[in-house]
Amino acid sequence: MTPQMVISIGREALTLVVLVAGPMLLFGLVVGLIVSIFQAVTQINEMTLTFVPKILAVALALLLFLPWMINKLTDFTHHLFDLIPGLVG
């Protein structure tokens, strides 16, 4: 196992993490921005008001993107298993 191979696997793993977490983070960001604008317009400064919509948005994103996320993660895992024979030697 060469250092370049380790760096390549690490880069692929970090890219996958960003790709898989992206939809949920994006949904949470958009809903948080909308709630912040609503709070600024209505001058309601309740801190707990942001949590419930964000949790619901992240749960919705998880439900929508879960099959795609599982597919990406299993593809990466299969790729790692395919690399195992080349590691010894």
JOKAVEN-V248329 format. One record per residue. N is the residue number from 1. SS is DSSP state (a for helix, b for strand, c for the rest). PHI is phi as a letter, one per 20 degrees, with the letter a starting at -180 (NA if undefined). PSI is psi in degrees with one decimal (* if undefined). Layout:
n:N ss:SS phi:PHI psi:PSI
n:N ss:SS phi:PHI psi:PSI
This chain:
n:1 ss:c phi:NA psi:120.9
n:2 ss:c phi:e psi:158.7
n:3 ss:a phi:f psi:-33.3
n:4 ss:a phi:f psi:-36.1
n:5 ss:a phi:f psi:-40.9
n:6 ss:a phi:f psi:-43.3
n:7 ss:a phi:f psi:-39.9
n:8 ss:a phi:f psi:-43.9
n:9 ss:a phi:f psi:-41.9
n:10 ss:a phi:f psi:-40.6
n:11 ss:a phi:f psi:-43.4
n:12 ss:a phi:f psi:-39.8
n:13 ss:a phi:f psi:-44.2
n:14 ss:a phi:f psi:-39.2
n:15 ss:a phi:f psi:-41.6
n:16 ss:a phi:f psi:-40.4
n:17 ss:a phi:f psi:-46.0
n:18 ss:a phi:f psi:-41.3
n:19 ss:a phi:f psi:-41.1
n:20 ss:a phi:f psi:-37.7
n:21 ss:a phi:e psi:-18.8
n:22 ss:a phi:g psi:-51.3
n:23 ss:a phi:g psi:-41.9
n:24 ss:a phi:f psi:-41.5
n:25 ss:a phi:f psi:-38.9
n:26 ss:a phi:f psi:-43.6
n:27 ss:a phi:f psi:-44.2
n:28 ss:a phi:f psi:-38.3
n:29 ss:a phi:f psi:-46.1
n:30 ss:a phi:f psi:-45.3
n:31 ss:a phi:f psi:-39.2
n:32 ss:a phi:f psi:-39.9
n:33 ss:a phi:f psi:-42.9
n:34 ss:a phi:f psi:-43.7
n:35 ss:a phi:f psi:-38.3
n:36 ss:a phi:f psi:-42.5
n:37 ss:a phi:f psi:-42.3
n:38 ss:a phi:f psi:-43.2
n:39 ss:a phi:f psi:-37.9
n:40 ss:a phi:f psi:-38.0
n:41 ss:a phi:f psi:-42.3
n:42 ss:a phi:e psi:-5.9
n:43 ss:c phi:l psi:32.0
n:44 ss:c phi:e psi:113.0
n:45 ss:c phi:d psi:51.3
n:46 ss:c phi:e psi:120.1
n:47 ss:c phi:f psi:-32.4
n:48 ss:c phi:f psi:-11.9
n:49 ss:a phi:f psi:-27.4
n:50 ss:a phi:f psi:-25.0
n:51 ss:a phi:f psi:-48.3
n:52 ss:a phi:f psi:-48.7
n:53 ss:a phi:f psi:-36.8
n:54 ss:a phi:f psi:-42.6
n:55 ss:a phi:f psi:-42.8
n:56 ss:a phi:f psi:-39.1
n:57 ss:a phi:f psi:-41.8
n:58 ss:a phi:f psi:-39.1
n:59 ss:a phi:f psi:-39.6
n:60 ss:a phi:f psi:-43.4
n:61 ss:a phi:f psi:-38.8
n:62 ss:a phi:f psi:-42.9
n:63 ss:a phi:f psi:-40.7
n:64 ss:a phi:f psi:-41.1
n:65 ss:a phi:d psi:0.4
n:66 ss:a phi:g psi:-45.6
n:67 ss:a phi:f psi:-41.6
n:68 ss:a phi:f psi:-41.2
n:69 ss:a phi:f psi:-43.8
n:70 ss:a phi:f psi:-39.5
n:71 ss:a phi:f psi:-45.6
n:72 ss:a phi:f psi:-43.6
n:73 ss:a phi:f psi:-39.7
n:74 ss:a phi:f psi:-35.2
n:75 ss:a phi:f psi:-42.8
n:76 ss:a phi:f psi:-40.9
n:77 ss:a phi:f psi:-41.7
n:78 ss:a phi:f psi:-39.2
n:79 ss:a phi:f psi:-41.7
n:80 ss:a phi:f psi:-41.3
n:81 ss:a phi:f psi:-34.0
n:82 ss:a phi:f psi:-26.7
n:83 ss:a phi:f psi:-16.1
n:84 ss:a phi:g psi:-44.6
n:85 ss:a phi:f psi:-30.3
n:86 ss:a phi:f psi:-10.2
n:87 ss:a phi:f psi:-30.7
n:88 ss:c phi:e psi:130.3
n:89 ss:c phi:p psi:*
